Amino acid sequence: MSRSLWKGFFQSKHLLKISSQKNYYKIWSRDSIISSKHLNKVIHVHLGNKFKKVYPNKSHLGYKFGEFGMTRAIKKLKK
């Protein structure tokens, strides 16, 4: 179920405090929206047991961080 429109988009309080001095950040909030503040920075998104690098650009605006970090591994069959 999606978030109701009258509430607006979700941003973690930790992400609102991000300064522009660093070029990378570690975040645990996969359901936060990518805003223009995060463009051209390296974001390490937590996947449960490791972090994955995400490089947000203009085409990623409005998407959630969790959409770019796959949590399930693809198993290859051996022949």
Buried (B, 14 or more C-beta within 10 A) or exposed (E): EEEEEEEEEEBBEEBEEBEEEEEEBEBBBBEBBBBEEBEEBBBBBBBEEEBBEBEBEEEBEEEBBBEBBEEEEEEEEEE
